[in-house]
Amino acid sequence: MEKPTKRSNRELGDPGDTKTGGLFIPKTLAIGLILFLSIAFVRHLVLTLPFPYPVEYGEGVVAGWIEHLGHGLELYPQSSGSGYWV
């Protein structure tokens, strides 16, 4: 029977050693996420800054209500009365 040998941290994949893959994947994912969110933020700024007024995401609903009221329609669709089955 062979006696177990002691392995070095380098052979076992030391968590602090990025060359053996210890923290390489989490760091890469974190950097990738930060990069993605930064690009999404800049894209959002570029698309919303040219507007001369503040962007209000609820204004589409209000515009729909005004249009329905102007045509004499109801604000909400008729309910079927059956409700939800649980």
NURO-308343 format. One record per residue (C-alpha): residue in three letters; residue number from 1; x, y, z. Coordinates in steps of 0.001 Angstrom, whole numbers, plus 500000, padded with zeros to 6 digits. Example, Ala and Ser with C-alpha at 12.3 -4.5 7.8 and 13.67 -1.06 7.14 Angstrom:
REM residues 2
<ALA 1 <512300 495500 507800>>,
<SER 2 <513670 498940 507140>>,
//
This chain:
REM residues 86
<MET 1 <500000 500000 500000>>,
<GLU 2 <501372 503416 498999>>,
<LYS 3 <501742 506137 501500>>,
<PRO 4 <499760 509300 500553>>,
<THR 5 <502009 512161 499557>>,
<LYS 6 <501474 515708 500567>>,
<ARG 7 <500518 517897 497623>>,
<SER 8 <501377 521524 497275>>,
<ASN 9 <498758 524241 496945>>,
<ARG 10 <499838 524712 493348>>,
<GLU 11 <498898 521122 492480>>,
<LEU 12 <495561 521362 494288>>,
<GLY 13 <494524 524624 492671>>,
<ASP 14 <495119 527329 495237>>,
<PRO 15 <492044 529622 495286>>,
<GLY 16 <494269 532684 495171>>,
<ASP 17 <496268 531452 492192>>,
<THR 18 <494607 532689 489022>>,
<LYS 19 <496858 530572 486795>>,
<THR 20 <495382 527324 488091>>,
<GLY 21 <491795 528532 487798>>,
<GLY 22 <491125 529309 491453>>,
<LEU 23 <489507 532757 491209>>,
<PHE 24 <489835 533145 487461>>,
<ILE 25 <486227 532210 486603>>,
<PRO 26 <484511 534320 489310>>,
<LYS 27 <486696 537323 488460>>,
<THR 28 <486001 536875 484757>>,
<LEU 29 <482249 536641 485368>>,
<ALA 30 <482294 539715 487612>>,
<ILE 31 <484260 541738 485073>>,
<GLY 32 <481959 540551 482283>>,
<LEU 33 <478857 541505 484275>>,
<ILE 34 <480259 544946 485116>>,
<LEU 35 <481161 545485 481459>>,
<PHE 36 <477707 544398 480265>>,
<LEU 37 <475891 546621 482780>>,
<SER 38 <478115 549574 481918>>,
<ILE 39 <477357 549187 478222>>,
<ALA 40 <473621 548850 478939>>,
<PHE 41 <473709 551997 481101>>,
<VAL 42 <475547 554034 478454>>,
<ARG 43 <473134 552775 475784>>,
<HIS 44 <470165 553814 477925>>,
<LEU 45 <471684 557270 478445>>,
<VAL 46 <472332 557711 474733>>,
<LEU 47 <468746 556770 473893>>,
<THR 48 <467038 558890 476567>>,
<LEU 49 <469168 562049 476802>>,
<PRO 50 <468096 563553 473429>>,
<PHE 51 <464480 563887 474617>>,
<PRO 52 <463618 567474 475614>>,
<TYR 53 <461363 566237 478426>>,
<PRO 54 <461710 563654 481185>>,
<VAL 55 <460930 560121 480090>>,
<GLU 56 <457816 558880 481877>>,
<TYR 57 <457212 555203 481232>>,
<GLY 58 <453598 555375 482468>>,
<GLU 59 <452500 557956 479924>>,
<GLY 60 <451565 555315 477345>>,
<VAL 61 <448885 553957 479668>>,
<VAL 62 <447486 557438 480316>>,
<ALA 63 <447497 558202 476579>>,
<GLY 64 <445537 554979 475992>>,
<TRP 65 <442960 555977 478617>>,
<ILE 66 <442547 559414 477031>>,
<GLU 67 <442111 557857 473594>>,
<HIS 68 <439468 555427 474895>>,
<LEU 69 <437618 558211 476718>>,
<GLY 70 <437729 560385 473574>>,
<HIS 71 <436075 557625 471547>>,
<GLY 72 <433515 556898 474252>>,
<LEU 73 <434975 553495 475095>>,
<GLU 74 <435532 551986 478532>>,
<LEU 75 <438945 552299 480138>>,
<TYR 76 <439232 548600 480973>>,
<PRO 77 <438095 545546 479002>>,
<GLN 78 <434933 543760 480097>>,
<SER 79 <435564 540934 482506>>,
<SER 80 <434163 537534 481658>>,
<GLY 81 <432851 537179 485201>>,
<SER 82 <434266 533681 485579>>,
<GLY 83 <437284 534743 487628>>,
<TYR 84 <440334 532604 488128>>,
<TRP 85 <440364 528896 488778>>,
<VAL 86 <442757 527861 491496>>,
//
